[in-house]
């Protein structure tokens, strides 16, 4: 008897993965791939869309042939801020422009001057000014600088919805992608912003379909339910929303450390926007207030510096345990020494420190983590303050770092702080969104492992 499973494509900037989950959300098959980037017409690097498309087709074809599995549903999660442009025949007509591509300054100025200024517009759309990382700005650039291409566009599909379209052949839009700092959505009106209609962008966007809905399709003579696809940050939040009903903040750690509070429904303030806060829309269409900190990247850069100074392997920090006695001797960062929270959160505190002040690698590393956690406390407080949140969950790389976790617990003595571990949270969330279409069992409540970190001493600012 074939085992019922769901196929999930989880597409990151570097790694592309396919998972099959059984009805208990255990991974029963996985494969991954990496593709060499190509370039757009300006020579800027971008996703190799053709390689990705062929890999999706080949991989789905491969697993559908496996007699031991019965795949009834497929869904997709990918990185955000990326549009695929297709014409009336469903063919791609442009590169998948990289969201790190520089944005023309004069065009950016024209846009914000026309639509109320950076501050007011960002307030309305919960989108900090991020250039191409505001994916709506990609369409604005194309309209004004590449009008012939713009006129050929039948639909601009965010990447998760494009992958869904490859199998379903039904174009759609999804709120988790639209609500991800795109400049497209007016969070106060709960609708597209007026500029989207005024610039004739709306006619290029496919109808919005709920993230828990699937479309029936046929692929290599097999009937299959196809999900709409989801933005990866929103997908990773789903297991927590389904398993925990008391208010919480999730700190998702990686290159960026993003504090997500689905229980903060207050509009973004100008100060919060200035400090790199934004709103997402989760899979049920409700706003999730979030703050971002570039601390994973900062950690990696400063660890290289510490390792060179003390002649240790780059991974040496992984073996370091939290030592409160070292913390007591260290210098606390002084937020009062800078003009604003924005400046304090955006600067590298540790980079300004002399490594000759430290006798050992362990001392230097504890100082780095104390500096990072001081910033993390302020960043997380931006979305937690004034709400009834009593729990903080940390997933990703820092959840396995005892120095990070113990310091975080010490900075938040009034909270319960947990390291959360779950294999492939983004892919699991993408499967959970369409649970009812493929899974005969109840929603699981045991897929997240938690480790509690008690306060050893109070370091709250």
DOZA-761326 format. One record per residue (C-alpha): residue number from 1; x, z, y. Coordinates in steps of 0.2 Angstrom, whole numbers, plus 2048, in hexadecimal, padded with zeros to 3 digits. Layout:
N
vexlum seq->NUM east->X up->Z north->Y .
...
//
This chain:
461
vexlum seq->1 east->800 up->800 north->800 .
vexlum seq->2 east->808 up->7FB north->811 .
vexlum seq->3 east->80B up->809 north->81D .
vexlum seq->4 east->801 up->807 north->82D .
vexlum seq->5 east->80E up->806 north->83C .
vexlum seq->6 east->80E up->801 north->84E .
vexlum seq->7 east->81C up->7F6 north->855 .
vexlum seq->8 east->823 up->7FB north->866 .
vexlum seq->9 east->830 up->7F1 north->870 .
vexlum seq->10 east->839 up->7FC north->87C .
vexlum seq->11 east->843 up->7F2 north->888 .
vexlum seq->12 east->851 up->7FA north->893 .
vexlum seq->13 east->85D up->7F1 north->89F .
vexlum seq->14 east->86B up->7F2 north->892 .
vexlum seq->15 east->863 up->7F6 north->881 .
vexlum seq->16 east->853 up->7ED north->87A .
vexlum seq->17 east->84B up->7F6 north->86B .
vexlum seq->18 east->83D up->7F4 north->85F .
vexlum seq->19 east->836 up->803 north->855 .
vexlum seq->20 east->829 up->804 north->848 .
vexlum seq->21 east->820 up->815 north->848 .
vexlum seq->22 east->815 up->81B north->83A .
vexlum seq->23 east->805 up->825 north->83D .
vexlum seq->24 east->80F up->836 north->83F .
vexlum seq->25 east->81A up->82D north->84C .
vexlum seq->26 east->829 up->82D north->841 .
vexlum seq->27 east->835 up->81E north->844 .
vexlum seq->28 east->835 up->814 north->834 .
vexlum seq->29 east->83E up->805 north->83A .
vexlum seq->30 east->849 up->801 north->849 .
vexlum seq->31 east->854 up->7F3 north->850 .
vexlum seq->32 east->85D up->7F0 north->860 .
vexlum seq->33 east->865 up->7E2 north->86A .
vexlum seq->34 east->86F up->7E0 north->87A .
vexlum seq->35 east->870 up->7CF north->883 .
vexlum seq->36 east->87D up->7C9 north->88F .
vexlum seq->37 east->875 up->7C7 north->8A1 .
vexlum seq->38 east->873 up->7B6 north->8A9 .
vexlum seq->39 east->873 up->7B2 north->8BC .
vexlum seq->40 east->866 up->7AD north->8C8 .
vexlum seq->41 east->868 up->79F north->8D5 .
vexlum seq->42 east->872 up->7AA north->8E0 .
vexlum seq->43 east->87E up->7AF north->8D3 .
vexlum seq->44 east->877 up->7C1 north->8D1 .
vexlum seq->45 east->876 up->7C8 north->8BF .
vexlum seq->46 east->865 up->7C8 north->8B7 .
vexlum seq->47 east->85C up->7CB north->8A6 .
vexlum seq->48 east->85E up->7BD north->89A .
vexlum seq->49 east->84B up->7BA north->898 .
vexlum seq->50 east->84C up->7AC north->88B .
vexlum seq->51 east->857 up->7B7 north->880 .
vexlum seq->52 east->84B up->7C5 north->882 .
vexlum seq->53 east->83C up->7BA north->87E .
vexlum seq->54 east->843 up->7B3 north->86E .
vexlum seq->55 east->849 up->7C4 north->868 .
vexlum seq->56 east->837 up->7CB north->86A .
vexlum seq->57 east->830 up->7BC north->861 .
vexlum seq->58 east->83D up->7BD north->853 .
vexlum seq->59 east->83C up->7D0 north->851 .
vexlum seq->60 east->829 up->7D1 north->850 .
vexlum seq->61 east->82A up->7C2 north->844 .
vexlum seq->62 east->836 up->7CC north->839 .
vexlum seq->63 east->82C up->7DC north->838 .
vexlum seq->64 east->81C up->7D4 north->835 .
vexlum seq->65 east->823 up->7CC north->825 .
vexlum seq->66 east->828 up->7DD north->81E .
vexlum seq->67 east->81C up->7E1 north->810 .
vexlum seq->68 east->81E up->7F4 north->811 .
vexlum seq->69 east->816 up->7F5 north->822 .
vexlum seq->70 east->805 up->7F0 north->82A .
vexlum seq->71 east->807 up->7ED north->83C .
vexlum seq->72 east->7F7 up->7EC north->845 .
vexlum seq->73 east->7FD up->7F0 north->857 .
vexlum seq->74 east->80B up->7EC north->862 .
vexlum seq->75 east->80F up->7F3 north->873 .
vexlum seq->76 east->81E up->7F2 north->880 .
vexlum seq->77 east->827 up->7FD north->88C .
vexlum seq->78 east->834 up->7F7 north->898 .
vexlum seq->79 east->83E up->7FB north->8A8 .
vexlum seq->80 east->834 up->7F8 north->8B8 .
vexlum seq->81 east->835 up->7EF north->8C8 .
vexlum seq->82 east->837 up->7DE north->8BF .
vexlum seq->83 east->82B up->7CF north->8C1 .
vexlum seq->84 east->82B up->7C0 north->8B5 .
vexlum seq->85 east->823 up->7B1 north->8BE .
vexlum seq->86 east->819 up->7A5 north->8B3 .
vexlum seq->87 east->810 up->795 north->8B8 .
vexlum seq->88 east->7FF up->78F north->8B2 .
vexlum seq->89 east->806 up->789 north->8A1 .
vexlum seq->90 east->80D up->79B north->89E .
vexlum seq->91 east->81F up->795 north->8A1 .
vexlum seq->92 east->82C up->7A0 north->8AA .
vexlum seq->93 east->831 up->797 north->8BA .
vexlum seq->94 east->83E up->7A3 north->8C1 .
vexlum seq->95 east->84B up->7AF north->8BC .
vexlum seq->96 east->846 up->7C1 north->8B9 .
vexlum seq->97 east->84E up->7C7 north->8C9 .
vexlum seq->98 east->858 up->7D7 north->8C8 .
vexlum seq->99 east->851 up->7E5 north->8D2 .
vexlum seq->100 east->863 up->7E9 north->8D8 .
vexlum seq->101 east->864 up->7D8 north->8E0 .
vexlum seq->102 east->868 up->7DB north->8F3 .
vexlum seq->103 east->858 up->7D9 north->8FE .
vexlum seq->104 east->859 up->7CE north->90E .
vexlum seq->105 east->85A up->7DB north->91C .
vexlum seq->106 east->851 up->7CF north->929 .
vexlum seq->107 east->842 up->7CC north->91C .
vexlum seq->108 east->841 up->7DF north->919 .
vexlum seq->109 east->840 up->7E2 north->92B .
vexlum seq->110 east->832 up->7D5 north->92D .
vexlum seq->111 east->828 up->7DC north->91F .
vexlum seq->112 east->828 up->7EE north->926 .
vexlum seq->113 east->826 up->7E9 north->938 .
vexlum seq->114 east->817 up->7DF north->933 .
vexlum seq->115 east->80F up->7ED north->928 .
vexlum seq->116 east->811 up->7FD north->932 .
vexlum seq->117 east->823 up->802 north->931 .
vexlum seq->118 east->82D up->809 north->922 .
vexlum seq->119 east->827 up->81B north->924 .
vexlum seq->120 east->814 up->818 north->924 .
vexlum seq->121 east->815 up->80A north->917 .
vexlum seq->122 east->81F up->815 north->90B .
vexlum seq->123 east->813 up->823 north->90E .
vexlum seq->124 east->804 up->817 north->909 .
vexlum seq->125 east->80C up->810 north->8FA .
vexlum seq->126 east->816 up->81F north->8F4 .
vexlum seq->127 east->825 up->813 north->8F4 .
vexlum seq->128 east->836 up->817 north->8FC .
vexlum seq->129 east->83E up->808 north->904 .
vexlum seq->130 east->848 up->801 north->8F5 .
vexlum seq->131 east->849 up->7EE north->8F8 .
vexlum seq->132 east->847 up->7E4 north->8E8 .
vexlum seq->133 east->844 up->7F5 north->8DE .
vexlum seq->134 east->833 up->7F4 north->8E7 .
vexlum seq->135 east->82D up->7E5 north->8DC .
vexlum seq->136 east->820 up->7DF north->8E8 .
vexlum seq->137 east->82E up->7DB north->8F4 .
vexlum seq->138 east->835 up->7CF north->8E8 .
vexlum seq->139 east->824 up->7C5 north->8E9 .
vexlum seq->140 east->825 up->7C6 north->8FC .
vexlum seq->141 east->837 up->7BF north->8FC .
vexlum seq->142 east->832 up->7B1 north->8F1 .
vexlum seq->143 east->823 up->7AD north->8FC .
vexlum seq->144 east->82D up->7AC north->90C .
vexlum seq->145 east->83D up->7A5 north->906 .
vexlum seq->146 east->838 up->79B north->8F7 .
vexlum seq->147 east->827 up->794 north->8FB .
vexlum seq->148 east->827 up->786 north->8EE .
vexlum seq->149 east->82B up->793 north->8E0 .
vexlum seq->150 east->81D up->79E north->8E7 .
vexlum seq->151 east->810 up->790 north->8E6 .
vexlum seq->152 east->814 up->78D north->8D4 .
vexlum seq->153 east->811 up->79F north->8CF .
vexlum seq->154 east->801 up->7A1 north->8C5 .
vexlum seq->155 east->805 up->7B3 north->8C0 .
vexlum seq->156 east->813 up->7C0 north->8C5 .
vexlum seq->157 east->813 up->7CB north->8B6 .
vexlum seq->158 east->81D up->7DB north->8B5 .
vexlum seq->159 east->829 up->7DB north->8A6 .
vexlum seq->160 east->81F up->7E6 north->89A .
vexlum seq->161 east->810 up->7DB north->89D .
vexlum seq->162 east->81A up->7CB north->89B .
vexlum seq->163 east->81F up->7D1 north->88A .
vexlum seq->164 east->80D up->7D5 north->886 .
vexlum seq->165 east->808 up->7C3 north->88C .
vexlum seq->166 east->815 up->7BB north->880 .
vexlum seq->167 east->80A up->7C1 north->872 .
vexlum seq->168 east->7F9 up->7C3 north->879 .
vexlum seq->169 east->7F9 up->7B4 north->884 .
vexlum seq->170 east->7EE up->7BE north->890 .
vexlum seq->171 east->7F6 up->7C2 north->8A1 .
vexlum seq->172 east->7F2 up->7D3 north->8A7 .
vexlum seq->173 east->7F9 up->7E0 north->8B4 .
vexlum seq->174 east->7FB up->7F3 north->8B0 .
vexlum seq->175 east->7FA up->802 north->8BB .
vexlum seq->176 east->80A up->80A north->8B5 .
vexlum seq->177 east->814 up->7FB north->8BB .
vexlum seq->178 east->80A up->7F8 north->8CB .
vexlum seq->179 east->80C up->80B north->8D0 .
vexlum seq->180 east->81E up->80C north->8CD .
vexlum seq->181 east->826 up->80B north->8DF .
vexlum seq->182 east->820 up->7F9 north->8E1 .
vexlum seq->183 east->819 up->7F8 north->8F3 .
vexlum seq->184 east->80A up->7F1 north->8EB .
vexlum seq->185 east->7FE up->800 north->8E9 .
vexlum seq->186 east->7F6 up->80A north->8F7 .
vexlum seq->187 east->7F5 up->81B north->8EF .
vexlum seq->188 east->7E9 up->821 north->8FD .
vexlum seq->189 east->7DC up->813 north->8FA .
vexlum seq->190 east->7E0 up->812 north->8E7 .
vexlum seq->191 east->7E1 up->7FF north->8E8 .
vexlum seq->192 east->7ED up->7F2 north->8EC .
vexlum seq->193 east->7F4 up->7F4 north->8FE .
vexlum seq->194 east->7ED up->7E8 north->90B .
vexlum seq->195 east->7FD up->7DE north->90C .
vexlum seq->196 east->7FB up->7D8 north->8FA .
vexlum seq->197 east->7EB up->7CE north->8FF .
vexlum seq->198 east->7F1 up->7C9 north->910 .
vexlum seq->199 east->801 up->7C1 north->909 .
vexlum seq->200 east->7F7 up->7B8 north->8FB .
vexlum seq->201 east->800 up->7C3 north->8EE .
vexlum seq->202 east->7F0 up->7C9 north->8E6 .
vexlum seq->203 east->7EC up->7B8 north->8DF .
vexlum seq->204 east->7FC up->7B8 north->8D6 .
vexlum seq->205 east->7F9 up->7C9 north->8CD .
vexlum seq->206 east->7F0 up->7C9 north->8BC .
vexlum seq->207 east->7E0 up->7D4 north->8BA .
vexlum seq->208 east->7E4 up->7E7 north->8B7 .
vexlum seq->209 east->7E1 up->7EC north->8A5 .
vexlum seq->210 east->7E1 up->7FF north->8A0 .
vexlum seq->211 east->7F1 up->804 north->897 .
vexlum seq->212 east->7E8 up->80B north->888 .
vexlum seq->213 east->7DF up->7FA north->885 .
vexlum seq->214 east->7E5 up->7ED north->879 .
vexlum seq->215 east->7E1 up->7DA north->877 .
vexlum seq->216 east->7DE up->7D2 north->866 .
vexlum seq->217 east->7EA up->7C3 north->863 .
vexlum seq->218 east->7F2 up->7B9 north->855 .
vexlum seq->219 east->804 up->7B8 north->851 .
vexlum seq->220 east->80B up->7AE north->843 .
vexlum seq->221 east->7FA up->7AE north->83B .
vexlum seq->222 east->7F8 up->7C1 north->83C .
vexlum seq->223 east->7EB up->7CA north->847 .
vexlum seq->224 east->7F3 up->7D7 north->852 .
vexlum seq->225 east->7ED up->7E2 north->860 .
vexlum seq->226 east->7F9 up->7E0 north->86F .
vexlum seq->227 east->7FB up->7EE north->87C .
vexlum seq->228 east->7FD up->7EA north->88F .
vexlum seq->229 east->80E up->7F1 north->890 .
vexlum seq->230 east->814 up->800 north->89A .
vexlum seq->231 east->821 up->805 north->8A7 .
vexlum seq->232 east->82E up->810 north->89D .
vexlum seq->233 east->82E up->81F north->8A8 .
vexlum seq->234 east->81B up->821 north->8A7 .
vexlum seq->235 east->81B up->81E north->894 .
vexlum seq->236 east->828 up->82C north->892 .
vexlum seq->237 east->81C up->838 north->89A .
vexlum seq->238 east->80D up->835 north->88E .
vexlum seq->239 east->813 up->840 north->880 .
vexlum seq->240 east->814 up->84F north->88C .
vexlum seq->241 east->803 up->84B north->894 .
vexlum seq->242 east->7FB up->84B north->883 .
vexlum seq->243 east->804 up->85A north->87C .
vexlum seq->244 east->804 up->866 north->88B .
vexlum seq->245 east->7F5 up->869 north->895 .
vexlum seq->246 east->7FB up->878 north->8A0 .
vexlum seq->247 east->804 up->871 north->8B0 .
vexlum seq->248 east->816 up->86C north->8AE .
vexlum seq->249 east->824 up->862 north->8B5 .
vexlum seq->250 east->82E up->856 north->8AA .
vexlum seq->251 east->840 up->853 north->8B0 .
vexlum seq->252 east->845 up->843 north->8A7 .
vexlum seq->253 east->858 up->842 north->8A7 .
vexlum seq->254 east->864 up->833 north->8A6 .
vexlum seq->255 east->86D up->829 north->8B3 .
vexlum seq->256 east->85F up->82F north->8BF .
vexlum seq->257 east->857 up->840 north->8BD .
vexlum seq->258 east->844 up->83E north->8C1 .
vexlum seq->259 east->839 up->84D north->8C3 .
vexlum seq->260 east->827 up->848 north->8BE .
vexlum seq->261 east->818 up->853 north->8C3 .
vexlum seq->262 east->808 up->84C north->8BD .
vexlum seq->263 east->7FF up->85B north->8C4 .
vexlum seq->264 east->804 up->859 north->8D6 .
vexlum seq->265 east->7F6 up->84F north->8DF .
vexlum seq->266 east->7FB up->851 north->8F1 .
vexlum seq->267 east->7FF up->842 north->8FB .
vexlum seq->268 east->812 up->83E north->8FD .
vexlum seq->269 east->818 up->846 north->90D .
vexlum seq->270 east->825 up->83D north->918 .
vexlum seq->271 east->832 up->849 north->914 .
vexlum seq->272 east->82F up->847 north->901 .
vexlum seq->273 east->831 up->834 north->904 .
vexlum seq->274 east->841 up->836 north->90D .
vexlum seq->275 east->848 up->841 north->8FF .
vexlum seq->276 east->845 up->833 north->8F2 .
vexlum seq->277 east->834 up->839 north->8EC .
vexlum seq->278 east->827 up->82C north->8E6 .
vexlum seq->279 east->817 up->82B north->8DC .
vexlum seq->280 east->814 up->822 north->8CB .
vexlum seq->281 east->804 up->81F north->8C3 .
vexlum seq->282 east->802 up->825 north->8B2 .
vexlum seq->283 east->7F9 up->81C north->8A4 .
vexlum seq->284 east->7E8 up->822 north->8A9 .
vexlum seq->285 east->7EB up->81D north->8BB .
vexlum seq->286 east->7EE up->82E north->8C3 .
vexlum seq->287 east->7FC up->831 north->8CF .
vexlum seq->288 east->80C up->83A north->8C9 .
vexlum seq->289 east->817 up->841 north->8D7 .
vexlum seq->290 east->829 up->83F north->8D3 .
vexlum seq->291 east->83A up->842 north->8DB .
vexlum seq->292 east->84A up->839 north->8D6 .
vexlum seq->293 east->85C up->83F north->8D6 .
vexlum seq->294 east->86B up->834 north->8D1 .
vexlum seq->295 east->874 up->843 north->8C8 .
vexlum seq->296 east->877 up->83B north->8B7 .
vexlum seq->297 east->881 up->82E north->8C0 .
vexlum seq->298 east->88A up->83B north->8CA .
vexlum seq->299 east->88D up->846 north->8BB .
vexlum seq->300 east->896 up->837 north->8B2 .
vexlum seq->301 east->8A1 up->833 north->8C1 .
vexlum seq->302 east->8A7 up->844 north->8C4 .
vexlum seq->303 east->8AA up->848 north->8B1 .
vexlum seq->304 east->8B6 up->839 north->8B2 .
vexlum seq->305 east->8BF up->842 north->8C1 .
vexlum seq->306 east->8BF up->853 north->8B8 .
vexlum seq->307 east->8C6 up->84B north->8A8 .
vexlum seq->308 east->8D4 up->842 north->8B0 .
vexlum seq->309 east->8D9 up->852 north->8BA .
vexlum seq->310 east->8D9 up->85D north->8AA .
vexlum seq->311 east->8DF up->850 north->89E .
vexlum seq->312 east->8D0 up->852 north->893 .
vexlum seq->313 east->8C6 up->845 north->889 .
vexlum seq->314 east->8B7 up->83E north->893 .
vexlum seq->315 east->8AB up->846 north->886 .
vexlum seq->316 east->8B3 up->857 north->887 .
vexlum seq->317 east->8A4 up->85E north->892 .
vexlum seq->318 east->899 up->85C north->883 .
vexlum seq->319 east->8A1 up->86B north->87A .
vexlum seq->320 east->8A0 up->877 north->889 .
vexlum seq->321 east->894 up->885 north->888 .
vexlum seq->322 east->88C up->88E north->897 .
vexlum seq->323 east->896 up->89C north->89E .
vexlum seq->324 east->88D up->8A7 north->8AB .
vexlum seq->325 east->89D up->8B0 north->8AF .
vexlum seq->326 east->8A5 up->8A0 north->8B5 .
vexlum seq->327 east->895 up->89C north->8BF .
vexlum seq->328 east->897 up->8AD north->8C8 .
vexlum seq->329 east->8A8 up->8A8 north->8CF .
vexlum seq->330 east->8A3 up->897 north->8D5 .
vexlum seq->331 east->89E up->891 north->8E7 .
vexlum seq->332 east->88C up->88D north->8EA .
vexlum seq->333 east->888 up->87D north->8F3 .
vexlum seq->334 east->881 up->881 north->904 .
vexlum seq->335 east->871 up->877 north->909 .
vexlum seq->336 east->872 up->87E north->91A .
vexlum seq->337 east->882 up->875 north->91E .
vexlum seq->338 east->879 up->864 north->91E .
vexlum seq->339 east->86C up->85D north->92A .
vexlum seq->340 east->85E up->85A north->91E .
vexlum seq->341 east->859 up->85B north->90C .
vexlum seq->342 east->85B up->848 north->90B .
vexlum seq->343 east->86D up->849 north->90F .
vexlum seq->344 east->870 up->858 north->903 .
vexlum seq->345 east->867 up->84F north->8F5 .
vexlum seq->346 east->870 up->83E north->8F8 .
vexlum seq->347 east->882 up->844 north->8FA .
vexlum seq->348 east->88F up->848 north->8EC .
vexlum seq->349 east->893 up->85A north->8EE .
vexlum seq->350 east->8A0 up->85C north->8E0 .
vexlum seq->351 east->8A9 up->84C north->8E6 .
vexlum seq->352 east->8AE up->856 north->8F6 .
vexlum seq->353 east->8B5 up->864 north->8EC .
vexlum seq->354 east->8C8 up->865 north->8E8 .
vexlum seq->355 east->8CC up->866 north->8D6 .
vexlum seq->356 east->8DB up->870 north->8D9 .
vexlum seq->357 east->8CF up->87E north->8DD .
vexlum seq->358 east->8CB up->880 north->8CA .
vexlum seq->359 east->8D6 up->887 north->8BD .
vexlum seq->360 east->8CE up->87F north->8AE .
vexlum seq->361 east->8C3 up->871 north->8A9 .
vexlum seq->362 east->8B5 up->87D north->8A5 .
vexlum seq->363 east->8B5 up->884 north->8B7 .
vexlum seq->364 east->8B4 up->873 north->8BF .
vexlum seq->365 east->8A6 up->86D north->8B3 .
vexlum seq->366 east->89C up->87D north->8B7 .
vexlum seq->367 east->89E up->87A north->8C9 .
vexlum seq->368 east->898 up->868 north->8C7 .
vexlum seq->369 east->889 up->86D north->8BE .
vexlum seq->370 east->885 up->87B north->8CB .
vexlum seq->371 east->886 up->86E north->8D8 .
vexlum seq->372 east->87B up->862 north->8CF .
vexlum seq->373 east->86E up->870 north->8CA .
vexlum seq->374 east->86D up->875 north->8DC .
vexlum seq->375 east->868 up->864 north->8E1 .
vexlum seq->376 east->85C up->863 north->8D2 .
vexlum seq->377 east->854 up->873 north->8D7 .
vexlum seq->378 east->850 up->86C north->8E8 .
vexlum seq->379 east->84B up->85B north->8E1 .
vexlum seq->380 east->83F up->862 north->8D4 .
vexlum seq->381 east->838 up->86F north->8E1 .
vexlum seq->382 east->832 up->860 north->8EC .
vexlum seq->383 east->825 up->85C north->8DE .
vexlum seq->384 east->822 up->86D north->8D6 .
vexlum seq->385 east->820 up->878 north->8E6 .
vexlum seq->386 east->80E up->87C north->8EA .
vexlum seq->387 east->807 up->878 north->8D9 .
vexlum seq->388 east->803 up->883 north->8CA .
vexlum seq->389 east->812 up->87C north->8BF .
vexlum seq->390 east->819 up->88A north->8B4 .
vexlum seq->391 east->823 up->87F north->8A8 .
vexlum seq->392 east->831 up->873 north->8AA .
vexlum seq->393 east->836 up->867 north->89B .
vexlum seq->394 east->846 up->85E north->89C .
vexlum seq->395 east->849 up->84F north->891 .
vexlum seq->396 east->857 up->842 north->890 .
vexlum seq->397 east->86A up->846 north->890 .
vexlum seq->398 east->86A up->856 north->89A .
vexlum seq->399 east->85E up->85E north->88E .
vexlum seq->400 east->86C up->860 north->882 .
vexlum seq->401 east->878 up->867 north->88F .
vexlum seq->402 east->878 up->87A north->88E .
vexlum seq->403 east->881 up->87C north->89F .
vexlum seq->404 east->873 up->872 north->8A8 .
vexlum seq->405 east->865 up->87A north->89E .
vexlum seq->406 east->86A up->88C north->8A1 .
vexlum seq->407 east->86E up->889 north->8B4 .
vexlum seq->408 east->85D up->880 north->8B6 .
vexlum seq->409 east->854 up->890 north->8AE .
vexlum seq->410 east->85E up->89B north->8BA .
vexlum seq->411 east->858 up->891 north->8C9 .
vexlum seq->412 east->846 up->891 north->8C3 .
vexlum seq->413 east->844 up->8A4 north->8BD .
vexlum seq->414 east->831 up->8A3 north->8C0 .
vexlum seq->415 east->82F up->894 north->8B4 .
vexlum seq->416 east->831 up->891 north->8A1 .
vexlum seq->417 east->83F up->884 north->89F .
vexlum seq->418 east->840 up->87A north->88F .
vexlum seq->419 east->84B up->86D north->888 .
vexlum seq->420 east->840 up->860 north->880 .
vexlum seq->421 east->846 up->854 north->873 .
vexlum seq->422 east->83C up->846 north->86C .
vexlum seq->423 east->843 up->836 north->864 .
vexlum seq->424 east->83F up->827 north->86F .
vexlum seq->425 east->833 up->82F north->87B .
vexlum seq->426 east->82F up->81F north->884 .
vexlum seq->427 east->82B up->816 north->874 .
vexlum seq->428 east->821 up->824 north->86E .
vexlum seq->429 east->817 up->825 north->87E .
vexlum seq->430 east->814 up->812 north->87D .
vexlum seq->431 east->80D up->814 north->86C .
vexlum seq->432 east->802 up->823 north->870 .
vexlum seq->433 east->7FA up->81A north->87E .
vexlum seq->434 east->7F1 up->80F north->871 .
vexlum seq->435 east->7F0 up->81C north->863 .
vexlum seq->436 east->7DE up->818 north->860 .
vexlum seq->437 east->7E1 up->806 north->85C .
vexlum seq->438 east->7ED up->808 north->84D .
vexlum seq->439 east->7EE up->81B north->848 .
vexlum seq->440 east->7E0 up->823 north->83D .
vexlum seq->441 east->7E8 up->834 north->83F .
vexlum seq->442 east->7E4 up->840 north->84E .
vexlum seq->443 east->7F0 up->840 north->85D .
vexlum seq->444 east->800 up->84A north->858 .
vexlum seq->445 east->804 up->85A north->860 .
vexlum seq->446 east->815 up->85E north->858 .
vexlum seq->447 east->820 up->84F north->85D .
vexlum seq->448 east->829 up->858 north->86B .
vexlum seq->449 east->837 up->865 north->866 .
vexlum seq->450 east->839 up->872 north->873 .
vexlum seq->451 east->848 up->87F north->876 .
vexlum seq->452 east->844 up->88C north->883 .
vexlum seq->453 east->852 up->892 north->88F .
vexlum seq->454 east->850 up->8A4 north->895 .
vexlum seq->455 east->857 up->8A9 north->8A6 .
vexlum seq->456 east->868 up->8B1 north->8A4 .
vexlum seq->457 east->869 up->8B5 north->8B7 .
vexlum seq->458 east->85F up->8B0 north->8C6 .
vexlum seq->459 east->867 up->8A2 north->8D0 .
vexlum seq->460 east->858 up->89C north->8DA .
vexlum seq->461 east->85C up->896 north->8EB .
//
